[in-house]
Amino acid sequence: MLTITDLVKSYPGPKGDKASRVLAVDNVSIEVEEGQLYTLLGPSGCGKTTTLRSVAGLEDPDSGRIVVGDKTFYDSEKQVLVPANKRGLGMVFQSYAIWPHMNVYDNVAFPLTVESRSTRLGKKEMTERVERVLAVVQLDHLAGRQATDLSGGQQQRLALARALVMQPPLLLLDEPLSNLDAKLREEMRFELKRLQRDLNITAIYVTHDQVEALAMSNVIAVMNGGVIEQVGRPRDVYNRPASKFVADFIGSSNFFDGVVDRREGTDRYAVSTDEGEIFATSQYDLAPGAKVTVAIRPEHVQIEEGRPEQAGPGIWSGRVTARAFLGDSVEHKLEVGKLELQARCHTDLSLPANTEISIVLPPEWCSLIPTGE
């Protein structure tokens, strides 16, 4: 559906200095299949919105290629650049950009009314399409209400309806939930995902919110400094981070250094650390002696009161230094020699400071990242 190849976009440096341009997007390539919700996730300034705006035609890239379906929208080698208004894409902005002087119906109908005469729908067909889209986003009963009288969630659905009414081959969403309060944002995640799935919409979704990306996406591309650090299904990106940045940006992780001793299977390795040997997995091909960072999520660190009966790889003794009740879990700060770890446990387990404990680091949850990645 969407193919971006080697996309580059830069901006002039300070005070318009062209000699020291700032690279916003650095050779980004992605493939989005039909019906997918593909999320560009990353911190502010990572290049995700610039990539989205380049697809929309709101930015002119330096080089690369953008193809939607069988239509080439941009190709630097062939000097192809289709204007934004000729691309036929739908876009939902962070600010919604609804017309305050129009009612709900007119806001949705507006894109259809400004079409050229040769492509403009007849009045009956236009009415049917607007009413159908309003019903899909559950605003049909508010068609006559002024747009400014809607709640935040309703305004968000109105902006979505206006984008969908053009029946775009690709929907672009730029932080559409960021202006909503926490509870409404959570509700709209499920609502947006339902609409995307039910209508089989192909969408590019930009967000800095890790939970939002994990909850809604079919595929996540994590961006940092203008490049894509990892692409994959939400569960794979979360459980098998390809870099220290990905592991740290999405959720929280424990990190400690190690050296590969030997390979124990297809993707399993024995690793020496300052606190003892562990077994871990990696998507990288690692040679004995390779320096690595071990990453494990706090919820995957297993603890129980009392020292281990028998130590072994990934079975350590330590003590609790602090704990915090988080509502649905209890977070424990742990000390293992000079190493500090976090363990997030069910509320049934809450151990006070200075409790001697045994710690288990399951190999399937320990990920190895080459040092420097």
Order of alpha helices (4+ residues) and beta strands (2+ residues): beta-beta-beta-alpha-beta-beta-beta-beta-alpha-alpha-alpha-beta-alpha-beta-alpha-beta-beta-alpha-alpha-beta-beta-beta-beta-beta-beta-beta-beta-beta-beta
